[in-house]
Amino acid sequence: MTEESAVKVCVRVRPLIARKNQRFILVLFHSNGNVNTNLSLLTDRVFAADETTSQLYNDIAKPLVVSTVEGYNGTIFAYGQTSSGKTFTMMGTSRTLGVIPQAVEDVFQTIKNFPKKEFLLRVSYMEIYNETVTDLLVDSWKRKPLEVREQINVG
């Protein structure tokens, strides 16, 4: 292992709350004490810890869900450190619905609102963990890693 690959990085984002299309600075603190502030990102939205899953769903996911009912493809992707709240945000609890249950509810409510229109739903529910892709719609005892292909026809 080289010295460079052994460097541990801690990330701090400033400001913690970014408005739409606001640029913010990503500050990297290396274990050797060096600081790199040369990186910046353009965000759609960064949510603070005190904001609810419903706020996140209404601001980010609901417009995407509505557009899928209009025929567009959509992806909701949760990314973050282990134990950072991804599963809670996506699944929720029996009292606090997560993004996925709210999205499913909205899709079927929208379909119900258009009784004369025909809909075809295709849904994928996957987990990417330790570079392994798993289909979460398959029974857990049958589950095996999915094959990742770079090109549809070649493999």
C-alpha positions as CSV (number, residue, x, y, z in Angstrom):
1,M,0.0,0.0,0.0
2,T,1.4,3.4,-1.0
3,E,1.5,6.3,1.4
4,E,-0.9,8.2,-0.9
5,S,-3.6,5.4,-0.8
6,A,-3.3,5.1,2.9
7,V,-4.4,8.7,3.5
8,K,-7.7,8.9,5.4
9,V,-9.9,11.8,4.4
10,C,-12.6,13.5,6.4
11,V,-15.1,15.6,4.6
12,R,-16.8,18.7,5.9
13,V,-19.3,20.7,3.8
14,R,-19.8,24.5,4.2
15,P,-22.4,25.9,4.3
16,L,-24.4,23.0,5.8
17,I,-27.6,24.2,4.1
18,A,-27.3,25.0,0.4
19,R,-30.1,26.6,-1.5
20,K,-30.9,25.4,-5.1
21,N,-28.0,26.0,-7.5
22,Q,-25.8,27.4,-4.8
23,R,-22.2,26.5,-4.9
24,F,-20.6,25.3,-1.8
25,I,-17.0,24.4,-0.7
26,L,-16.0,20.8,0.0
27,V,-13.2,20.9,2.6
28,L,-11.0,17.8,2.8
29,F,-9.0,17.2,6.0
30,H,-6.2,14.7,5.4
31,S,-4.8,12.6,8.3
32,N,-1.4,14.2,7.6
33,G,-2.9,17.6,8.6
34,N,-3.1,19.1,5.1
35,V,-6.3,20.8,4.0
36,N,-7.6,20.9,0.5
37,T,-10.3,23.5,-0.3
38,N,-10.0,23.5,-4.0
39,L,-13.1,21.4,-4.6
40,S,-16.5,22.9,-5.1
41,L,-19.9,21.3,-6.0
42,L,-23.1,22.6,-7.4
43,T,-26.1,21.3,-5.5
44,D,-29.8,20.8,-6.2
45,R,-30.3,20.8,-2.4
46,V,-28.6,19.8,0.8
47,F,-30.9,19.0,3.7
48,A,-30.1,19.9,7.3
49,A,-30.5,17.3,10.1
50,D,-33.7,18.9,11.5
51,E,-35.6,18.6,8.2
52,T,-38.1,15.8,7.8
53,T,-38.3,13.0,5.3
54,S,-41.6,14.5,4.1
55,Q,-39.8,17.8,3.4
56,L,-37.2,15.9,1.4
57,Y,-39.8,13.9,-0.4
58,N,-41.9,16.9,-1.4
59,D,-38.9,19.0,-2.5
60,I,-36.9,16.4,-4.4
61,A,-38.7,13.1,-5.0
62,K,-42.3,14.1,-5.6
63,P,-41.6,16.1,-8.7
64,L,-39.6,13.1,-10.0
65,V,-42.5,10.7,-9.3
66,V,-44.9,13.0,-11.0
67,S,-42.7,13.2,-14.1
68,T,-42.5,9.3,-14.2
69,V,-46.3,9.1,-14.4
70,E,-46.0,11.5,-17.4
71,G,-43.7,8.9,-19.1
72,Y,-40.2,10.0,-18.0
73,N,-37.7,7.6,-16.4
74,G,-36.7,8.5,-12.8
75,T,-34.2,7.4,-10.3
76,I,-34.1,8.1,-6.6
77,F,-30.6,7.3,-5.2
78,A,-29.6,7.4,-1.6
79,Y,-25.8,7.6,-1.0
80,G,-23.9,8.0,2.3
81,Q,-21.9,6.6,5.1
82,T,-23.0,3.5,6.9
83,S,-25.5,4.4,9.7
84,S,-26.1,7.9,8.2
85,G,-29.9,7.3,7.8
86,K,-30.3,6.1,4.2
87,T,-32.6,3.2,5.0
88,F,-34.7,5.2,7.4
89,T,-35.0,8.0,4.8
90,M,-35.9,5.6,2.1
91,M,-38.1,3.2,4.0
92,G,-39.3,5.1,7.1
93,T,-41.3,3.5,9.8
94,S,-45.0,2.6,10.3
95,R,-45.6,6.2,11.7
96,T,-43.2,8.1,9.5
97,L,-43.3,7.1,5.8
98,G,-40.1,7.1,3.9
99,V,-39.4,8.2,0.4
100,I,-40.3,4.8,-1.2
101,P,-43.7,4.3,0.5
102,Q,-44.6,8.0,-0.3
103,A,-43.6,7.5,-3.9
104,V,-45.6,4.3,-4.3
105,E,-48.6,6.0,-2.8
106,D,-48.3,9.0,-5.1
107,V,-47.9,6.8,-8.2
108,F,-51.0,4.8,-7.5
109,Q,-53.0,7.9,-6.5
110,T,-52.0,9.6,-9.8
111,I,-53.0,6.5,-11.7
112,K,-56.3,6.5,-9.9
113,N,-56.9,10.1,-11.0
114,F,-56.6,9.2,-14.7
115,P,-59.1,6.2,-15.1
116,K,-59.2,6.5,-18.9
117,K,-55.4,6.3,-19.3
118,E,-53.5,3.1,-19.5
119,F,-50.3,2.7,-17.4
120,L,-47.4,0.2,-17.5
121,L,-45.3,0.2,-14.4
122,R,-41.7,-1.1,-14.2
123,V,-39.9,-0.8,-11.0
124,S,-36.4,-1.7,-9.8
125,Y,-35.4,-1.8,-6.2
126,M,-31.7,-2.4,-5.8
127,E,-29.0,-2.1,-3.2
128,I,-25.4,-1.3,-4.0
129,Y,-23.2,-2.3,-1.1
130,N,-19.4,-3.1,-1.1
131,E,-19.5,-2.9,-4.9
132,T,-22.1,-5.6,-5.1
133,V,-25.5,-4.9,-6.7
134,T,-28.5,-6.8,-5.3
135,D,-32.1,-6.9,-6.5
136,L,-34.2,-6.3,-3.3
137,L,-37.4,-7.4,-5.0
138,V,-36.2,-11.0,-5.0
139,D,-36.9,-13.2,-1.9
140,S,-33.9,-12.9,0.4
141,W,-33.2,-16.6,0.3
142,K,-33.0,-16.5,-3.5
143,R,-30.9,-13.3,-3.7
144,K,-27.6,-13.3,-5.5
145,P,-25.5,-10.4,-6.8
146,L,-26.5,-9.0,-10.1
147,E,-24.2,-9.0,-13.0
148,V,-23.0,-5.5,-14.0
149,R,-22.7,-5.0,-17.7
150,E,-21.0,-2.1,-19.5
151,Q,-22.9,-2.6,-22.7
152,I,-26.3,-4.2,-23.1
153,N,-25.5,-6.5,-26.0
154,V,-21.9,-7.4,-25.2
155,G,-22.0,-8.0,-21.4
